[in-house]
Amino acid sequence: MLELKAKNQSGFLRINDSRVIWAMSIMERHMSAPLSITAIASAVGVNTRQLARLFARNLHDSPSGFYRKLRLWRVNWLLKHSTKSSAEIAAECGFVDGAHLSRRYKEMFGLPPGQDRMCVARTGLGLGGGFPG
């Protein structure tokens, strides 16, 4: 199951709504070919507006924003723990191409994936990554 860091006293996010947990699980299982938010909402038994409200209440994010971050966290892990190319990682995590991945990765982690990977190779530590918090 997903483990998320958040800004609360325990350091972890508590999600009390099973529909949000179910939606997160669906997203986690469909990273290489991301599903539409409409399809996820339907699978969980709510409409897209209800799902957006549930995510805002429980995760302080939109469903699409959370889905993108989930995929980027996976990219970050793969960069640091595999020898796959950026193109392979992009495809595995549902990004159209390496350029799209690089743009999104830099927005979230502050540096391009190739540069982050070089930092890992050089120091054993990446500059980007981890959970925001």
Order of alpha helices (4+ residues) and beta strands (2+ residues): alpha-alpha-alpha-alpha-alpha-alpha-alpha
